[in-house]
Amino acid sequence: MRYLPAFVLDAVLVLIFAVIGRASHGEDPIGFLITAWPFLVALVIGHLLAMLVPARPRRPWSLGWGVVAWIVTVAGGMLLRIATGDTAQAPFIIVATVVLGVFLLGWRLIALLVRRYRGPREQA
């Protein structure tokens, strides 16, 4: 169960990525699931692979976990798009890589900084 909150937050961020992307191209944001589904499938795989990384302890909110989830989400999402007949042109790959990196690693970095900042105060 400790993995679920991180996964849900990542999934919401992938959905936000799809909504923003569709809206920025003047497409109907309601069709965001058409854009998001390959990345959501890849995100599930990314989280499952991150669980298998031998680092201890396994923390889904860690940057290492986030890197695995991010790389698999982008690469897997692009491969699924191509496999199903959609496009994955270079500008889209670059934007998706950057935005999903900021999203999936950004909240983890903020959580890390908050934990470090709050840590010494609680011990004092």
N, C-alpha and C positions, 0 to 999 in steps of 0.2 A: 504493500500500500504506500510505502514512502516514495515510490517511484511515480505514482499517479499525479501528484500536483505538478511536478516538473514537466511531465508529458503533456498534461492538459494545457499548461501555460504555453509550451512550445507549439501545440496544435492551434491554439487561439492566435498565436503570432503568425503562423503559416497562413491561416485564414485571413488575417489582416493584410498580410503581404499580397494575397490574391485580390482582395477587394480594392486595395490601393492601386495595384497594377492595372486592373480592369478600368477603374475610374480614370486613371491618368491617360488612358488611350481612348477615352470617350465611349467605352463599352459599358453595357449595363452591368453595374456591380452585383446585381442579383445572381448573375451566372458565375459567381466567384468559385463555386464548387467545380466547375469545368476546369478552371485554372489550378485550383488547389489540390484536387484528388491525387495527382501523381506525387506531389510533395508530401501529402499526408501519409500515403502508403510508404514512401521512403523514410519518413520520420519514424514510423513504427519500427521499421527495420533498423534504423539508426539507433533507437533506444534499446532494442533487443541486442544489437551488437555491443553497445556501450556496457550493457550488463555483463557481457562476457570478458571485457577487458580485465586482466588479472590485477590491476591496481587495487589496493585496499586502503581504507574502506571505500566501497563504491558509494559515491554520492551523486545523485542525478542533478544536483545544483552546482557541481564543480565545473570548472572550465574545461577539464579534460573530457568529461562526459559531454559537455556542450560541443567541443570540437568534433568528436565522433558523430554526434547527432547532426551537426551542421554539414559536414562533408558528405555523409551518406544521404542526407536530405536533398542537397543540391545535386549530387551526381546521380542518385537514384531517380529523383524527380525528372531530371533531364532525359535520362535513359527511358523512363516510362513514357514521357511525352513523345519521344521519337518513335518508340516501339508501337505506339497507338496512332501514328500518323500525324501527330502535331509537329510543330516546328520548335527548334531550339537554336535560334540564331545567336551569334556572338554577343550582340548588345544585351539580349535577354539573359544570357548565361552570366555576363558580368554583373548586371543589375541584381539578378537573383542571388548570386554569390555574396555580393556586398550587403544587400538588405537582409537576407537571412542570417548572415554572419553577425550583423549588428543586432538583430532581434534575438537570435538563439544564444549568442555569447554575451550580449549586452546586459540582459537581466542577471545573468550569472556573475558577471563582473561587479555589478552593483551589489548583489547579495554578498559577494566576497568582501567588498569594501565595507559594507555595513557590519558584517561579522567582525572584521578586524578593528573597526572603529569602536564598536560597542564592547569588544572583549576586555580591554584594560580597565574600562570604567566599572564593569561588573565585578572585577577582582579587587578593586581598590576599596 
